[in-house]
Structures are given as C-alpha cells and as structure tokens.
C-alpha cells in the first residue's frame, strides 16, 4: 500500500548548523535526502546526528541554515506544522489505551470520526491486526515498536524520522526489526530518516548512509560504497574493521601505484587512492580482514605471484563460529586482523606460527597518511566523543 502521493517528500538541509554557546554540535552542512529513500545518519555518541534529526523535526532551532521538506521551507515552523512524524526509542505509547486506540490517536485528535478502515490497514501493514485490543504492556518490545511506527505513519507524513528506534531491543529482535522496518518503508514508499550508532543497523536498512563525526558528515554513500571505498580513516575504522599499513608511493605501473611497505611492495589501484598520488608520498594502504587469505609459511610457494603479501607471526586466534579471527604481528604493521571462514581449517595456524597474509591488489584502498590510523576505533584515541549533545 502507498499511503499518499509524496512527490515532494525529500529533505534538504542547506548550511544547517547548531551551536550551544561556544560548543558547536553541528557544523554547517548541506544534505539532501532523496524522496522515498531509507536514509541513515550514522555516528558515535556526540557526533551531532540526533541534533540534526531534531532540527528536521523542529525540536531544535538551527543556529544557521534552512530546512526544506520538498518545496516547503519549514525552518520557522513549529513541529506540529511540519509534515513529519518521529518514532523514538522509548515508543511513548499510551498505556491506558489499547493498540487500536494508540494508532487511531492522531486521527481522532484531528477530528476524524471514521478511523476504523485506516487503523486496520496500518495494523495489517505492521502485522499486528490480531493484537488490536491488547494493551501495550501485553506486547513484546518489537511489537510495541511496530505500534509506534503505525501510529506515526497513519498521519501520512512526508517524512518519518526514527531516533535510535531499536536501541532498547535485544540483538536477535533488533535484527528482525531491521528487516521489518525496511519492509514497511518499501511498502509505504515514503522517506525514512534513521539515526543510529549501530553500523550493522545502518548498512542493513539504509539505501544511503551519512557517516557523521564531530558535527560533520565524513562521507555519504551507499553502504557498499562506504565499506569498500572509505575516504577517511574514521570511515574505514567505524564501518567494520580495517587493516591500515603505512607505506610510501614508489612508482606507477599502468593504472596502479606500487607502494613500499617495510622491505616489501604492495600494489594499490590508483582509482582507489584518496591520497595525493605523488612519488615519495606517504599513504595508508587499507584492506578488510575478510579479504585476506592466511597461508602457513611452509606453503608460501603456492601463493600466486600477483597477490599482495605480508609476512608475520600469529599472535592470537579467536573462534567465533562462522569464522576464526587471527591477530598477526608483522614488521610492516603490528596487530593485523584476518577473518578466515571455518571451511577447511589448517591445524598449523596457531599462535607462534609463521604465516603469509595475501590478498588481491584490487581489494586494497589508499588513504592519506596525515590522518590518524586510529580515528573511528573505540577507545580514547579513536572516536571523538562530545558529551554535551548526542
């Protein structure tokens, strides 16, 4: 079912910013959310993502800039006059009303008398038709969340805002609800803007993700593009895990850059290097742990010649069911991480074993070495935390 005609359902932020005294929560940013898309604002606590969402909702007044919903400038409008609805982590259902009346609330408030058909449609959409006469406390957390979504959607907003909506759910239920929210968004076809600190959540549901850090958008793109082609160390580390190897640009070979890393060489596709590609320049050569193969040093002769390779010693292993994770210390980079699928396990790959890490040059990306290789990782040297605002 399509709830209504949402031809102007995009969100456009122009030069939008928010400061609290001397603290800037959101630096001036321009952002366009395509109409009918599932858009995620992703970042750590304090990055400004919730403040940005609240400015779209009208719950925070921007320090500068404008908010457009379709062709309408809503910057000066109060929340109740904006064609948006917000779903919060807390659900905020009315405990004394049954599910039917919770969903009908917005319609009754606007003086609409005949609500039965619309409410039943919405409950069907969120697959809660049989729960209509139960009270919120009789439903699970995931069911309550779906009621909150139905209550918001029944008002036919141009945009649905979701502020950490799955944060209170356990892991298994959260994953089920990720798929459920994506199904609902696809079915109703309106714009969803979703705030989360959970990388998996953003990548599972969103068509487009804006990765935020310290009040700025670090990178914008599809989940696959952000993961495969990060342009900053923050994005490389915050979206999954990256091995970042310090190297120097030695020469060019066709469209590839040849890098010196310790005593060895690595090949990097020139198109995947976001650093200045000048001879003698420093870069961080990145590769994701699951792209790397691990071979015992005794079998190194069987590795094809056209692979990037690094030698090292296994420092630790961790069996996690689907795969085994290895930490490998190497002269070019300590603590390299490798994820190996548990298909054909080599019993020799134990702590202390000498190994060769190798991967296709096409899976290598290059970042500017002027950045901290720890940006975006957990811990005091990694994520930039702001304590004043989320």
Secondary structure, DSSP 4 states (H G I P E B T S, - for coil): ---S--TT--EEEEEEEEEETTEEEEEEEEEEE-TT-EEEEE--TTSSHHHHHHHHHTSS--SEEEEEETTEE-TTS-GGGSSEEEEETT----TTSBHHHHHHHHHHHTT----HHHHHHHHHHTT-GGGTTSBGGGS-HHHHHHHHHHHHHTT--SEEEEESTTTTS-HHHHHHHHHHHHHHHHHH--EEEEEES-HHHHHHH-SEEEEEETTEEEEEE-HHHHHHS-SSHHHHHHSS-EEEEEEEEEEEETTEEEEEETTEEEEEEGGGB-S---TT-EEEEEEEGGG-EEEEGGGGGGS-TTEEEEEEEEEEEEE-SSEEEEEEE-SS-TTEEEEEESSS--TT-STT-EEEEEEEGGG-EEEETTS-TTTTSSSTTTS---SS--
